[in-house]
């Protein structure tokens, strides 16, 4: 019995990957095995970095809060300790936005937190 292969389907699978690697340089764009490896590695990076993005943003928020807090004479850790002690329910994302875009509101939060120290 002759061997049956579905060449149309396998060619379509390859064409789909080659289309996805269209913008790459050199053999990464048009040689099947290299293009497949490139695409798979890109998918791994995308999966990893969707999760990493969250910690990158948290680090950015902390840096912004720290910079603004030091202008008020506090360090980041002192400020966050005072905010927690005072029972102020505000997350780092909002606090960083206040520090950058609304400095007077950030100053009000800092002053409210400083009341806990007295």
C-alpha positions in Angstrom: 0.0 0.0 0.0 1.5 3.4 -0.9 2.4 5.8 1.8 -0.2 8.6 2.3 1.1 12.0 3.3 -0.9 15.2 3.6 1.5 17.5 1.9 -1.0 20.3 1.6 -1.5 20.5 5.4 2.2 20.3 6.3 3.0 23.0 3.7 0.3 25.2 5.2 1.7 24.7 8.7 5.2 25.8 7.5 3.8 28.7 5.5 1.9 29.9 8.6 5.2 30.0 10.7 7.1 31.6 7.8 4.5 34.3 7.7 4.9 34.9 11.4 8.6 35.4 11.1 8.3 37.7 8.1 10.2 40.7 9.7 13.2 38.8 10.9 16.7 39.1 9.5 18.4 36.6 7.2 17.7 32.9 7.5 15.5 33.5 10.5 12.9 34.7 8.0 13.0 32.1 5.2 14.6 28.8 6.3 12.0 26.6 7.9 13.9 25.1 10.8 15.6 28.4 11.8 12.3 30.3 11.4 10.5 27.7 13.6 13.1 27.9 16.3 13.0 31.7 16.2 9.2 31.8 16.5 9.2 29.3 19.3 11.8 31.2 21.3 9.8 34.4 20.7 6.7 32.8 22.1 8.7 31.8 25.2 10.0 35.3 25.7 6.5 36.7 25.3 5.1 34.3 27.9 7.8 35.0 30.4 7.7 38.8 29.9 3.9 39.1 30.2 4.5 38.0 33.8 7.8 39.9 34.3 6.0 43.2 33.2 4.1 43.2 36.4 7.3 43.2 38.6 8.9 45.8 36.3 6.0 48.2 36.9 6.0 47.6 40.6 9.8 48.5 40.7 9.0 51.6 38.7 6.3 52.7 41.1 8.6 52.1 44.1 11.3 54.3 42.5 8.8 57.1 41.9 7.4 56.9 45.4 10.9 56.9 46.8 12.0 59.9 44.8 8.9 61.9 45.9 9.1 60.8 49.5 12.8 61.9 49.7 11.7 65.4 48.7 9.4 65.3 51.7 12.2 64.1 54.0 11.3 60.4 54.2 12.6 57.3 52.7 10.4 54.9 50.8 10.4 52.3 53.6 9.6 54.9 56.3 6.8 56.3 54.3 5.2 52.9 53.5 5.5 52.0 57.2 3.8 55.2 58.3 1.1 54.7 55.7 0.4 51.2 56.9 0.5 52.3 60.6 -2.0 55.1 59.8 -4.3 52.6 58.1 -4.3 54.5 54.7 -5.6 52.1 52.1 -3.7 53.2 49.0 -1.7 51.0 46.6 1.7 51.7 45.1 0.3 52.3 41.6 -2.0 55.1 42.8 0.6 56.5 45.1 3.2 56.7 42.3 0.7 58.4 40.0 0.0 61.0 42.7 3.7 61.5 43.2 4.3 62.2 39.5 1.1 64.0 38.4 -0.4 65.4 41.6 2.4 66.4 44.0 0.1 68.4 46.3 -2.1 65.3 46.8 1.0 63.2 47.4 2.1 65.8 50.0 -1.2 65.5 51.7 -0.9 61.7 52.0 2.6 62.1 53.4 1.4 64.7 55.9 -1.4 62.4 57.0 1.1 59.5 57.3 3.5 61.7 59.4 0.7 62.2 62.0 1.2 58.5 62.9 4.8 59.3 63.9 3.8 61.9 66.4 
